[in-house]
Amino acid sequence: MFNSLSKAIHFLRSNGNTTALVYDDMLGEKGLAQDLKTHIPSVNMGFWKDIDIISPDKIHTANQAMFRLVSEAARFSEHDEKVLDVGCGFATNMKYCLDNHKISKMIGLNISPFQTDWGNKFLFNEGLAHRAEVVLGSATDMPFENKSICRMISIEAAFILIPGSFLKEAIRVLKPGGILSMADLIICKPRNWWQRFFVKSIMKTLYVPSQNVYDYEEYVAMMHRCGLEILHIESMSKEVTSPFKKWFWKRPISVIMGYNFLWSVAGLGFMFAKLDYLRVVACKR
Ligand SMILES: C[S@@+](CC[C@H](N)C(=O)[O-])C[C@H]1O[C@@H](n2cnc3c(N)ncnc32)[C@H](O)[C@@H]1O
């Protein structure tokens, strides 16, 4: 308890890179959950479409289904020299992509030093270090040359960033004809005072910028404006956010409240704020 509180105070007073601190310390080594057998952490809400029974241990199956959906939409080919996963978490999606697609070189980008180290060790232990690497850096200032990336994937990272800055960088580093395949959470505009309260709790605890609160239509308009050609866009809230909320409450209360203090507050925000979830496939012309 004291540890959680002192971390909370540390975050609130921090003038440094708060997003990195949040993802280093709040998710820690567990992520949202940890697979009991493999101890692999999970950090996305999962795609639950074909999962009949929602139970605490099914989050990893749902994560893999999300990786499959987003990676298949990226249309990888064996000629892709450089594939990038933006906000790559613990490199678990990178492993999925390398195991299931003929990718010669995959790079992960992550702002969290802890997850970057964890991801690189994980790739090494899985025998994938010769094909993949996680690089420390920000999606809004990517450490890559112009037109150097063939395919870009991003799962549940863009909502934390100012989307315009991320998309501008995505366009800069993608090669002409390059594809961005993305799954992104949308924190919708609050309709009443209690939704407003929970939206604020997400924004404060996870440092989500205030301009990232919008509805589906606004998000689509922003994607159009940024200059990427949209090949596919759909809302997946029925297959993602609704079942994820059920999964959240199926876990024992000790687990729900077992994260550190701020992450528990953010978790409750996700439960009660109005959310949507988008899948987008876009192309740089
Ligand atoms: C919700 S997690 C999703 C992780 C991963 N894509 C997955 O699905 O397992 C968001 C990730 O974005 C990373 N992140 C947050 N801000 C970032 C930034 N500015 N640049 C790069 N990564 C960032 C976090 O460290 C975290 O790994």
The ligand as a MOL file (V3000), in Angstrom:
LIG
                    3D

  0  0  0     0  0            999 V3000
M  V30 BEGIN CTAB
M  V30 COUNTS 27 29 0 0 0
M  V30 BEGIN ATOM
M  V30 1 C -1.6770 -0.8260 -24.2960 0
M  V30 2 S 0.0090 -1.1800 -24.5810 0 CHG=1
M  V30 3 C -0.0740 -2.1720 -26.0800 0
M  V30 4 C 1.1690 -3.0270 -26.2680 0
M  V30 5 C 1.2240 -3.9390 -27.4910 0
M  V30 6 N 0.9760 -3.2320 -28.7200 0
M  V30 7 C 0.3020 -5.1180 -27.3660 0
M  V30 8 O -0.7630 -5.1000 -27.9940 0
M  V30 9 O 0.6440 -6.0710 -26.6510 0 CHG=-1
M  V30 10 C 0.6280 0.3690 -25.1850 0
M  V30 11 C 2.1160 0.3350 -25.4950 0
M  V30 12 O 2.5080 1.5820 -26.0930 0
M  V30 13 C 3.7680 1.9670 -25.5360 0
M  V30 14 N 3.8770 3.4360 -25.6920 0
M  V30 15 C 3.2100 4.4060 -25.0130 0
M  V30 16 N 3.5700 5.6250 -25.4730 0
M  V30 17 C 4.4710 5.4230 -26.4650 0
M  V30 18 C 5.2200 6.2810 -27.3240 0
M  V30 19 N 5.1180 7.6180 -27.2650 0
M  V30 20 N 6.0670 5.7290 -28.2200 0
M  V30 21 C 6.2070 4.3760 -28.2940 0
M  V30 22 N 5.5260 3.5080 -27.5110 0
M  V30 23 C 4.6680 4.0230 -26.6140 0
M  V30 24 C 3.6920 1.4930 -24.0930 0
M  V30 25 O 4.9360 1.4100 -23.4650 0
M  V30 26 C 3.0150 0.1360 -24.2860 0
M  V30 27 O 3.9560 -0.8390 -24.6160 0
M  V30 END ATOM
M  V30 BEGIN BOND
M  V30 1 1 1 2
M  V30 2 1 2 3
M  V30 3 1 2 10
M  V30 4 1 3 4
M  V30 5 1 4 5
M  V30 6 1 5 6
M  V30 7 1 5 7
M  V30 8 2 7 8
M  V30 9 1 7 9
M  V30 10 1 10 11
M  V30 11 1 11 12
M  V30 12 1 11 26
M  V30 13 1 12 13
M  V30 14 1 13 14
M  V30 15 1 13 24
M  V30 16 1 14 15
M  V30 17 1 14 23
M  V30 18 2 15 16
M  V30 19 1 16 17
M  V30 20 1 17 18
M  V30 21 2 17 23
M  V30 22 1 18 19
M  V30 23 2 18 20
M  V30 24 1 20 21
M  V30 25 2 21 22
M  V30 26 1 22 23
M  V30 27 1 24 25
M  V30 28 1 24 26
M  V30 29 1 26 27
M  V30 END BOND
M  V30 END CTAB
M  END
